[in-house]
Amino acid sequence: MVPSHLTVNLLSATLVFSQLTRSIDSTSPHGLQNYPSLIAQSASIRGFILTDYVARFEEARVKLGEWLGQGKLKRKFHVQEGLKDAPKHLEELFEGKNTGKM
């Protein structure tokens, strides 16, 4: 899905890589949105799954580690204490209420 607020550049490519939210939230819109922008800009959409790149996992691990060490990547952690509220926090994760890796 291409959000309606997305600016599509000429000859750009939009990657589609996750259906997790759609499988959890059945109220989200289905089907391609804002496709006239893709057509007008001669853009393309390409789907992929992570396992398409298994052979490059080590290369990615090294490069991402370098970027993290150089400060080019930032990471956040969202820590919740105790198991008592785990069900609530799991819901928050899928509602997008976490502010980093939970």
C-alpha positions in Angstrom: 0.0 0.0 0.0 1.3 3.5 -0.9 0.0 6.0 1.7 -2.0 8.9 0.2 0.5 11.4 1.8 3.5 9.8 0.1 5.3 11.8 -2.6 6.3 9.5 -5.4 9.4 10.5 -7.4 9.8 10.0 -11.1 10.9 6.4 -11.9 11.0 5.5 -8.2 10.6 2.1 -6.7 8.4 1.4 -3.6 9.1 -1.7 -1.6 6.4 -3.7 0.1 7.8 -6.0 2.7 5.3 -6.6 5.5 1.8 -7.9 5.9 2.0 -8.4 9.7 -0.2 -5.4 10.4 -2.8 -6.4 7.9 -3.1 -9.9 9.4 -3.6 -8.4 12.9 -5.8 -5.4 12.0 -8.6 -6.5 9.7 -10.0 -3.0 9.6 -7.0 -1.6 7.6 -7.8 -0.9 3.9 -7.0 -3.7 1.5 -5.6 -3.3 -2.0 -3.4 -0.8 -3.6 -4.0 2.8 -2.5 -2.9 6.0 -4.3 -1.9 4.1 -7.5 -2.5 7.1 -9.8 0.6 8.7 -8.3 2.6 5.6 -9.2 1.4 5.6 -12.8 1.9 9.4 -13.2 5.5 9.1 -12.0 6.3 5.8 -14.0 7.1 4.3 -10.6 7.1 0.6 -9.7 6.2 -1.5 -6.7 8.3 -4.6 -5.8 7.5 -7.0 -3.0 10.1 -9.0 -1.2 10.6 -11.2 1.9 13.6 -11.2 4.2 14.5 -14.8 3.3 15.2 -13.7 -0.3 18.5 -12.3 1.1 19.7 -15.1 3.4 23.0 -15.2 1.5 23.6 -11.6 2.4 22.7 -11.7 6.2 26.4 -11.6 7.3 27.2 -8.7 5.0 24.2 -6.8 6.4 25.2 -7.7 10.0 28.6 -6.2 9.5 27.4 -3.1 7.6 24.7 -2.4 10.1 27.2 -2.8 13.0 29.5 -0.3 11.3 26.7 2.2 10.9 25.6 1.7 14.5 29.2 2.3 15.7 29.5 5.4 13.5 26.2 6.8 14.9 24.6 6.6 11.4 21.9 4.3 12.9 20.2 5.0 16.2 18.3 2.5 18.3 15.7 2.9 21.0 14.5 0.4 23.6 11.1 0.4 25.2 11.4 -1.5 28.5 8.4 -2.8 30.4 9.0 -4.4 33.8 7.3 -7.6 35.0 5.1 -10.2 33.5 1.8 -9.1 35.1 1.1 -6.5 32.4 2.6 -8.6 29.5 -0.7 -9.0 27.7 -1.4 -5.3 27.7 2.2 -4.5 26.5 1.9 -7.1 23.7 -1.2 -5.2 22.5 0.7 -2.0 22.7 3.4 -3.5 20.5 0.9 -4.2 17.7 -0.9 -0.9 18.2 2.4 0.9 17.5 2.6 2.4 21.0 6.1 1.3 21.7 8.9 3.9 21.1 11.6 1.4 20.2 12.6 -2.3 20.4 10.3 -3.7 23.1 
